[in-house]
Structures are given as structure tokens and as C-alpha cells.
Amino acid sequence: MPPRLLDVQEVINANPLSALQKRVILLCFLVVAIDGFDTAAVGFIAPALKAQWGATPSELAPLFAAGLFGLMAGAFVFGPLADRFGRKPVLALTTVFFGLATLASAFAPDMATLTALRFVTGLGLGGAMPAAITLTAELCPEQRRSSLVTLMFCGFTIGSASAGLAASTVVATFGWPGLLVIGGVMPLALAGFLFFGLPESPRYLATRGAEPGRIAAILSRMAPSVDFAGATFVRPVKAPGSPVGLLFKDGLGLGTVLIWAAFFMSLLVFYLLSSWLPLLITTAGFSMSDASLMGATLATGGTVGAIIIGRLMDRFEPHRVLAVGYLVAGAFVILLGNAVSQPWLLVLAIFGAGFGVAGAQVGINALAAGFYPTASRATGVSWANAVGRTGSVLGSMVGGVLLSFGWDLATVFAAAAVPAFLAAAAMYLKGRLTRPAPHQAPATLAVE
């Protein structure tokens, strides 16, 4: 009898979520949570740096930007590497990398050194997140992909919120280096679990033409009731060209541009808020501890938003869900500027802004992961994040620019809401003008 030819994704779709898949989601959740903690930490230590080193907003802006430039560069570099060498090794190695860099940042003697180390930290952070998104997406059944990827990515908003909660006590007790020590030790402690507890993506292995026994060994842990004896696996057709070039082939070009536009605008407004909100709150007369707790509300709202938006994306047209999410974000960002004098309304506005902008940002990562074929998925997700990081760099710096104009807070936050509305427009247009990305058609070529 000829060998049975199986499609990896069809096997995953036809079986319930296994213990191995749940472990992958958990480990990727933890990576992204620590990523969120380390990314947000610099915003929460900014008031302490201002107090200890006399750092002005214009001096803090390069510190914020350096980490984000690193995130951008890391996403550009490590995405194609994950498509070439695998999701697991890139995820594990970049986690070790940003852990060591964060730990070193805790011992920085001056602002220049800390700024340089934040750039190095960003390189690892920028590579780890897209690899985690891609690995999770490729081990999920398609019918639950959006909700499971967004659930995993909630780690980022939870990690960001945890940074604020930790900062409210750790910085006061141990100074700003204490928060960075925590952010450095956690990924190093997790690294061993990543190296020994994660499988490689079987979809990636099939695309690369891996030995059938290796693919079957992973799938048998995900679908133990299936007999893989003698099975071979569909090797999807890969269009010629580099992973980056594939983002613009086979009808993907317009969708790629609109995804990039939404990422850019989304991360611009998110990092404007996360970088400058604690400082703006203290400027309005609140204590540093109150500012940290209020800033954590942004990420808490994002976590709730991500879970709800992810579930809605699996039930309804995802582009419209994301567009509405960004519209909600813009409305609450405007409210922020008019709520500073009323603490309860300020907390509600911060929560709502996080619900919309951070929740939709998580959702758009799931959308990108489902949009691209396996051969270029890690590149598609990472380059969308990298383009978005240019927006985050701008957002981290534009807060200082807006404050230098002497505008009142209502005008500052009204200007900050504009990118959220533009992200909503990009998602609406993508839903109207692009068709769903073609999944790679099965080829007659089986894995040898």
C-alpha cells in the first residue's frame, strides 16, 4: 500500500487541544508576560530616574526610544531567522538574550549606559515575541486560533500590569534597579523550560521537508488516538523568493500594507500612553505609587480587552471587531485628558483605553498570524511588529514633544487619539478590500 499522506493542520484541526499544546500556550504566555514586564518597566522607573539623576523629559525620551529601536531591530532580524532555523531555537535564545541584558541594566551607572543597555534588551525582546506568537498559532486548531493566540498574548498585558504593581513597592523599597533585577532573573529561570519543554512547530517542519518520523513524534503527542505508522506529510508549496518578498506575493501585498499601517498606529498610541502616563499622572499631583497603580490599569484593561476581542474575532468578522476596538480606544484616550481631576473617572478612562488599544493590538497579532502562510508566517508577524515598533518609537518620543508645546492635557490626549482612529480605518479597509490569505495548497510532494 502507498504511504498515507496527511496534512499537519488538518490533524491539528480534527483533534481536541492536548496537554502538549496547552504547555506550549503556557510557556509562550510566560515568555510574553516577561517581555511585557521588561518592556513596561522603563516607564515605571522613569519617575525614580527623574528623582535620582535629575532626568528631564527630553533626557528620558532617548531612554524610551532606545529600547523600542532595539525591539524594532530585533523583530526585523529574528523573524526571518525563525522562518529559516525554526521557531523554538529563536524563542529560547532570544529569551536568554533579553534576560541577561535586563539584568545588566540594573547595574547601569548613568543614563547613557542604561540607554545603551535598553537597546540591547530590546533586540532580544523584539525577537522573542513574534516567535512565541508564531509557534502558538501553528499549534492551534484554525477554528480557535484567534481566541487561543490572544489568550496567550494576554501575557504581555498581564506582564505590563505586573510591572506597575511591582514598581509600586519594589522601587520604593529597593530603588529602580530592583525592578530590573526581577525582569532579568525571570527569563533566565524560564529558559530551561523552553529548551526542554517546547516542541518545534510540526507545520514548520513539514514546510522544511523534515523527516516524517520527527513530525509524527510531535503530532502523536497532540493526537494520541491517531495512528501515524507509515505516514508521510504534505509539504506545502513554497513560492520562490525570500520570506520578506513572500509578504507581497499571491495577493498578500495590500493586506500587508494595511496590517503594517494598523500596527504602526496602534503601537504609536499604546507606547505614548505606557511611556508617559506615569509621568503625566505624577505631574497632575498624584504620588509615584498611585501613578504606578493607575498605569497598571492600562495593561489590566488590555488583558480584559484581549480576551473579549479574541473570542469575538472567532465568532464574527475579525476586521470589524478590531476596527470597533480601536474606535473604543480613541474615545477613551480623549476622555483621559478630561478626567485628570476626578480619580475614579481617570481610572475608568485608563482601563477603557487599555481595553481598546492593547486589546486590539493583541487581536491584530492573531490576525497577522492567520493571514500569512507557514513559509513566511514568522517573518510576516515579526515584520508587522517591527514596522509597528517605528510607531512605538515615535509614540515614546512624541509625548515629550506634545508636552513641550505647552498644550493642556485635554489637547494632548485628543491628539494622541488620532492614531487609534487611523488604525480602525486600516482594519476596516483591509476587511473590505482584501480576501482571506490563501493557505498553502497541498502539493503532491510528500516529505521524504
C-alpha positions as CSV (number, residue, x, y, z in Angstrom):
1,M,0.0,0.0,0.0
2,P,1.2,3.5,-0.7
3,P,2.1,5.6,2.4
4,R,-0.7,7.7,3.9
5,L,-0.3,11.4,3.1
6,L,-1.5,13.6,6.0
7,D,-1.9,17.3,6.3
8,V,-0.5,18.6,9.6
9,Q,-3.1,21.4,10.0
10,E,-5.9,19.0,9.3
11,V,-4.7,16.7,12.0
12,I,-4.5,19.6,14.5
13,N,-7.9,20.8,13.5
14,A,-9.6,17.4,13.9
15,N,-8.4,16.8,17.5
16,P,-9.1,18.4,20.9
17,L,-6.4,20.5,22.5
18,S,-3.8,18.3,24.0
19,A,-1.6,18.7,27.1
20,L,1.4,19.4,24.9
21,Q,-0.5,22.3,23.1
22,K,-1.6,23.7,26.5
23,R,2.0,23.5,27.7
24,V,3.2,25.5,24.6
25,I,0.5,28.1,25.2
26,L,1.5,28.4,28.8
27,L,5.2,28.7,28.1
28,C,4.7,31.2,25.4
29,F,2.3,33.1,27.7
30,L,5.1,33.3,30.3
31,V,7.7,34.5,27.7
32,V,5.3,37.2,26.5
33,A,4.4,38.1,30.1
34,I,8.1,38.7,31.0
35,D,8.5,40.5,27.7
36,G,5.7,42.8,28.7
37,F,7.2,43.3,32.2
38,D,10.6,44.2,30.8
39,T,9.2,46.5,28.1
40,A,6.9,48.4,30.6
41,A,9.5,48.5,33.4
42,V,11.3,51.6,31.9
43,G,8.1,53.6,32.0
44,F,7.6,52.8,35.7
45,I,11.2,53.6,36.7
46,A,11.1,56.9,34.9
47,P,9.9,58.9,37.9
48,A,12.6,57.3,40.1
49,L,15.3,58.2,37.5
50,K,14.0,61.7,37.4
51,A,14.3,61.9,41.2
52,Q,17.7,60.2,41.5
53,W,19.5,61.5,38.4
54,G,17.5,64.7,37.7
55,A,16.5,63.3,34.3
56,T,14.3,65.7,32.3
57,P,11.6,64.6,29.9
58,S,13.9,65.4,27.0
59,E,16.6,63.1,28.6
60,L,14.1,60.3,29.3
61,A,12.8,60.3,25.7
62,P,16.0,58.7,24.3
63,L,15.8,56.0,27.0
64,F,12.3,55.1,26.0
65,A,13.2,55.2,22.3
66,A,16.4,53.1,22.7
67,G,14.5,50.1,23.9
68,L,11.9,50.5,21.2
69,F,14.6,50.8,18.5
70,G,16.0,47.6,19.8
71,L,12.6,45.9,19.6
72,M,12.2,47.1,16.0
73,A,15.7,45.9,15.0
74,G,15.2,42.5,16.8
75,A,11.9,41.9,15.1
76,F,13.4,42.7,11.6
77,V,16.3,40.3,12.2
78,F,14.9,37.4,14.1
79,G,11.6,36.9,12.2
80,P,13.4,35.7,9.0
81,L,15.8,33.6,11.2
82,A,12.7,31.9,12.8
83,D,11.5,31.0,9.3
84,R,14.9,29.6,8.4
85,F,16.1,27.9,11.6
86,G,12.9,27.2,13.5
87,R,10.5,28.9,16.0
88,K,11.8,27.0,19.1
89,P,15.5,27.9,19.0
90,V,14.9,31.6,18.2
91,L,12.4,31.8,21.0
92,A,14.6,30.2,23.6
93,L,17.8,32.0,22.6
94,T,16.2,35.5,22.4
95,T,14.7,34.9,25.9
96,V,18.1,34.2,27.4
97,F,19.5,37.2,25.5
98,F,17.0,39.8,26.8
99,G,17.2,38.3,30.3
100,L,20.9,38.9,30.5
101,A,20.6,42.4,29.1
102,T,17.9,43.4,31.5
103,L,19.9,42.1,34.4
104,A,22.9,44.1,33.3
105,S,20.7,47.2,33.0
106,A,20.1,47.1,36.7
107,F,23.8,47.9,37.3
108,A,24.0,50.8,34.9
109,P,25.9,53.7,36.4
110,D,24.5,56.5,34.3
111,M,21.8,57.4,31.8
112,A,24.0,56.8,28.8
113,T,24.8,53.3,29.8
114,L,21.2,52.5,30.7
115,T,20.1,53.8,27.4
116,A,22.6,51.6,25.5
117,L,21.6,48.5,27.5
118,R,17.9,49.2,26.8
119,F,18.7,49.0,23.1
120,V,20.4,45.6,23.6
121,T,17.5,44.4,25.7
122,G,15.1,45.4,23.0
123,L,16.9,43.3,20.4
124,G,16.0,40.1,22.4
125,L,12.5,41.3,23.3
126,G,11.8,42.1,19.6
127,G,12.8,38.5,18.6
128,A,11.0,36.6,21.3
129,M,7.5,37.9,21.0
130,P,6.9,37.1,17.2
131,A,8.4,33.7,17.7
132,A,6.0,33.0,20.6
133,I,3.0,34.2,18.5
134,T,4.0,32.1,15.5
135,L,4.7,28.9,17.5
136,T,1.4,29.2,19.3
137,A,-0.6,30.0,16.1
138,E,0.9,26.9,14.3
139,L,0.0,24.5,17.1
140,C,-3.6,25.8,17.4
141,P,-6.7,24.5,15.5
142,E,-7.7,27.1,13.0
143,Q,-11.3,27.4,14.4
144,R,-9.8,28.5,17.8
145,R,-6.7,30.3,16.6
146,S,-7.7,33.9,17.4
147,S,-9.0,33.2,20.9
148,L,-6.0,31.0,21.8
149,V,-3.4,33.3,20.4
150,T,-5.0,36.3,22.1
151,L,-5.2,34.3,25.4
152,M,-1.5,33.6,25.1
153,F,-0.7,37.1,24.2
154,C,-2.6,38.4,27.3
155,G,0.7,37.5,29.0
156,F,2.0,40.8,27.6
157,T,-0.6,43.0,29.2
158,I,-0.5,41.0,32.4
159,G,3.3,41.4,32.5
160,S,2.9,45.1,31.9
161,A,0.4,45.4,34.7
162,S,2.7,43.3,36.9
163,A,5.5,45.7,36.3
164,G,3.3,48.6,37.6
165,L,2.2,46.6,40.6
166,A,5.8,45.6,41.4
167,A,7.1,49.1,40.8
168,S,4.7,50.5,43.4
169,T,6.5,48.6,46.2
170,V,9.9,47.4,44.7
171,V,11.1,50.8,43.5
172,A,10.1,52.4,46.8
173,T,12.0,49.7,48.8
174,F,15.0,48.8,46.6
175,G,15.2,51.6,44.1
176,W,14.7,51.4,40.4
177,P,17.4,48.7,39.9
178,G,15.3,46.2,41.9
179,L,12.6,46.2,39.2
180,L,15.2,45.4,36.5
181,V,16.8,42.6,38.6
182,I,13.4,40.9,38.7
183,G,12.9,41.5,35.0
184,G,16.3,39.9,34.3
185,V,16.1,36.8,36.6
186,M,12.7,35.7,35.4
187,P,13.5,35.0,31.7
188,L,16.8,33.2,32.7
189,A,14.8,31.0,35.1
190,L,12.3,30.2,32.3
191,A,15.0,29.4,29.6
192,G,15.5,25.8,30.6
193,F,11.8,25.0,30.3
194,L,11.8,26.5,26.8
195,F,14.8,24.4,25.7
196,F,13.4,21.1,27.1
197,G,9.7,21.7,27.2
198,L,8.8,23.2,23.8
199,P,8.4,21.2,20.6
200,E,9.2,22.6,17.2
201,S,6.2,23.5,15.1
202,P,5.2,20.5,13.0
203,R,3.8,22.8,10.3
204,Y,7.2,24.4,10.1
205,L,8.9,21.0,9.9
206,A,6.6,19.9,7.1
207,T,7.3,23.0,5.1
208,R,11.1,22.5,5.6
209,G,10.8,18.8,4.5
210,A,11.8,17.3,7.8
211,E,11.9,13.5,8.3
212,P,8.3,12.1,8.7
213,G,9.2,10.3,12.0
214,R,10.1,13.6,13.6
215,I,6.8,15.2,12.6
216,A,4.9,12.1,13.6
217,A,6.5,12.1,17.1
218,I,5.2,15.6,17.8
219,L,1.8,15.0,16.4
220,S,1.3,11.7,18.3
221,R,1.6,13.7,21.5
222,M,-1.1,16.1,20.2
223,A,-3.4,13.4,18.7
224,P,-2.6,10.2,20.6
225,S,-5.6,8.4,19.1
226,V,-4.3,8.8,15.5
227,D,-2.0,6.0,14.1
228,F,0.9,7.7,12.3
229,A,2.7,4.4,11.4
230,G,4.0,4.7,7.8
231,A,2.5,8.2,7.4
232,T,4.1,10.9,5.3
233,F,3.1,14.6,5.4
234,V,2.1,17.1,2.9
235,R,4.9,19.5,2.1
236,P,3.1,22.8,1.3
237,V,4.1,24.6,-1.9
238,K,6.5,27.4,-1.1
239,A,6.6,30.3,-3.6
240,P,10.1,31.2,-4.7
241,G,11.8,34.2,-3.1
242,S,12.8,35.4,0.4
243,P,10.4,35.3,3.3
244,V,10.1,39.1,3.2
245,G,9.3,39.0,-0.6
246,L,6.6,36.4,0.0
247,L,4.7,39.0,2.1
248,F,3.8,40.8,-1.1
249,K,3.1,37.8,-3.4
250,D,-0.1,35.8,-4.1
251,G,-2.4,38.7,-3.3
252,L,-0.9,39.5,0.1
253,G,0.6,42.9,-0.7
254,L,-2.3,45.2,0.1
255,G,-3.2,43.3,3.2
256,T,0.5,43.5,4.3
257,V,0.5,47.3,3.9
258,L,-2.8,47.7,5.8
259,I,-1.6,45.4,8.6
260,W,1.6,47.5,8.8
261,A,-0.4,50.7,8.9
262,A,-2.6,49.4,11.8
263,F,0.4,48.1,13.7
264,F,2.2,51.4,13.3
265,M,-0.7,53.5,14.6
266,S,-1.7,51.0,17.3
267,L,1.8,50.8,18.8
268,L,2.3,54.6,18.5
269,V,-0.7,55.3,20.8
270,F,0.0,52.4,23.1
271,Y,3.6,53.4,23.8
272,L,2.8,57.0,24.0
273,L,0.4,56.1,26.8
274,S,2.5,53.4,28.5
275,S,5.7,55.5,28.4
276,W,4.3,58.9,29.5
277,L,1.2,58.1,31.5
278,P,3.0,57.5,34.9
279,L,4.9,60.8,34.5
280,L,1.8,62.7,33.4
281,I,-0.2,61.3,36.4
282,T,2.6,62.4,38.8
283,T,2.7,65.8,37.2
284,A,-1.1,66.1,37.8
285,G,-0.4,65.8,41.6
286,F,-0.7,62.1,42.3
287,S,2.0,60.1,44.1
288,M,4.6,57.9,42.4
289,S,2.9,54.8,43.9
290,D,-0.6,56.0,42.7
291,A,0.9,56.6,39.2
292,S,2.3,53.1,39.1
293,L,-1.0,51.6,40.1
294,M,-3.0,53.7,37.7
295,G,-0.6,52.9,34.9
296,A,-1.0,49.2,35.6
297,T,-4.7,49.8,34.9
298,L,-3.9,50.4,31.2
299,A,-2.5,46.8,30.9
300,T,-5.3,45.4,33.0
301,G,-7.8,46.8,30.6
302,G,-5.8,45.4,27.8
303,T,-5.9,41.9,29.2
304,V,-9.7,42.0,29.5
305,G,-10.0,43.6,26.1
306,A,-7.7,40.9,24.5
307,I,-9.8,38.0,25.9
308,I,-13.1,39.5,24.8
309,I,-11.8,40.7,21.4
310,G,-10.2,37.3,20.7
311,R,-13.4,35.5,21.3
312,L,-15.4,37.9,19.2
313,M,-12.8,37.5,16.3
314,D,-13.5,33.8,16.3
315,R,-17.3,34.4,16.1
316,F,-17.6,37.5,13.9
317,E,-15.7,39.1,11.1
318,P,-12.4,39.9,12.7
319,H,-11.6,43.1,10.8
320,R,-14.8,44.7,12.0
321,V,-14.1,43.6,15.6
322,L,-10.7,45.1,15.5
323,A,-11.9,48.4,13.9
324,V,-14.5,48.8,16.7
325,G,-11.8,48.1,19.3
326,Y,-9.7,50.9,18.0
327,L,-12.7,53.3,17.9
328,V,-13.4,52.5,21.5
329,A,-9.7,53.1,22.3
330,G,-9.7,56.5,20.7
331,A,-12.9,57.6,22.6
332,F,-11.3,56.7,25.9
333,V,-8.0,58.3,25.1
334,I,-9.9,61.6,24.5
335,L,-11.7,61.0,27.9
336,L,-8.3,60.7,29.6
337,G,-7.4,64.3,29.0
338,N,-10.7,65.5,30.6
339,A,-10.6,63.1,33.7
340,V,-7.4,64.1,35.5
341,S,-9.2,66.0,38.2
342,Q,-11.5,63.0,39.0
343,P,-9.6,59.9,40.1
344,W,-12.4,57.4,39.5
345,L,-13.1,58.7,36.0
346,L,-9.3,58.7,35.3
347,V,-9.0,55.1,36.3
348,L,-12.1,54.2,34.1
349,A,-10.6,56.1,31.1
350,I,-7.2,54.4,31.5
351,F,-8.9,51.0,31.7
352,G,-11.1,51.8,28.6
353,A,-8.1,53.0,26.7
354,G,-6.2,49.8,27.5
355,F,-9.3,47.7,26.7
356,G,-9.4,49.2,23.2
357,V,-5.8,49.8,22.1
358,A,-4.0,47.0,23.9
359,G,-6.8,44.5,23.4
360,A,-7.0,45.3,19.7
361,Q,-3.2,45.1,19.4
362,V,-3.3,41.6,20.8
363,G,-6.0,40.7,18.3
364,I,-4.1,42.1,15.3
365,N,-1.2,39.8,16.2
366,A,-3.6,36.9,15.9
367,L,-4.9,38.3,12.6
368,A,-1.4,38.6,11.2
369,A,-0.5,35.1,12.3
370,G,-3.5,33.7,10.4
371,F,-3.0,35.8,7.4
372,Y,0.4,34.6,6.2
373,P,1.3,31.1,5.0
374,T,3.7,28.9,7.1
375,A,6.8,29.6,5.0
376,S,6.6,33.3,5.8
377,R,4.5,33.4,8.9
378,A,7.3,34.3,11.4
379,T,8.6,36.9,9.0
380,G,5.1,38.3,8.5
381,V,4.3,38.6,12.2
382,S,7.8,39.9,13.1
383,W,8.0,42.5,10.3
384,A,4.5,43.7,11.2
385,N,5.7,44.1,14.7
386,A,8.9,45.8,13.5
387,V,7.0,48.3,11.4
388,G,4.8,48.9,14.4
389,R,7.8,49.5,16.5
390,T,8.7,52.5,14.4
391,G,5.3,53.8,15.6
392,S,6.2,52.9,19.2
393,V,9.5,54.8,18.9
394,L,7.6,57.8,17.6
395,G,5.0,57.4,20.3
396,S,7.6,57.2,23.1
397,M,9.1,60.5,21.8
398,V,6.0,62.4,20.8
399,G,4.8,62.7,24.4
400,G,7.7,64.9,25.2
401,V,7.1,66.9,22.0
402,L,3.5,67.4,22.8
403,L,4.3,68.5,26.4
404,S,6.9,70.9,25.1
405,F,4.2,72.7,23.1
406,G,2.6,73.8,26.4
407,W,-0.8,72.3,25.5
408,D,-3.2,71.3,28.2
409,L,-3.8,67.6,28.9
410,A,-7.1,67.6,27.1
411,T,-5.4,68.7,23.8
412,V,-2.5,66.3,24.3
413,F,-4.8,63.3,24.6
414,A,-7.1,64.4,21.8
415,A,-4.0,64.4,19.6
416,A,-3.0,61.0,21.0
417,A,-6.4,59.6,20.0
418,V,-5.9,60.2,16.2
419,P,-3.7,57.2,15.6
420,A,-6.3,54.9,17.2
421,F,-8.9,56.1,14.7
422,L,-6.5,55.7,11.8
423,A,-5.8,52.1,12.9
424,A,-9.6,51.5,12.9
425,A,-9.7,52.8,9.3
426,A,-6.9,50.5,8.3
427,M,-8.6,47.4,9.7
428,Y,-12.0,48.3,8.1
429,L,-10.3,48.8,4.7
430,K,-8.4,45.5,4.9
431,G,-11.7,43.7,5.7
432,R,-13.3,45.4,2.7
433,L,-10.5,45.3,0.1
434,T,-8.6,42.1,0.8
435,R,-9.6,38.5,0.7
436,P,-8.5,36.0,3.3
437,A,-4.9,34.9,2.7
438,P,-4.7,31.7,0.8
439,H,-3.4,28.8,2.8
440,Q,-0.7,26.9,1.2
441,A,-2.1,24.4,-1.2
442,P,-1.2,20.8,-0.6
443,A,1.4,19.6,-3.1
444,T,1.9,16.2,-4.5
445,L,5.3,16.4,-2.8
446,A,5.4,14.4,0.4
447,V,8.2,14.6,2.9
448,E,10.8,12.1,2.0
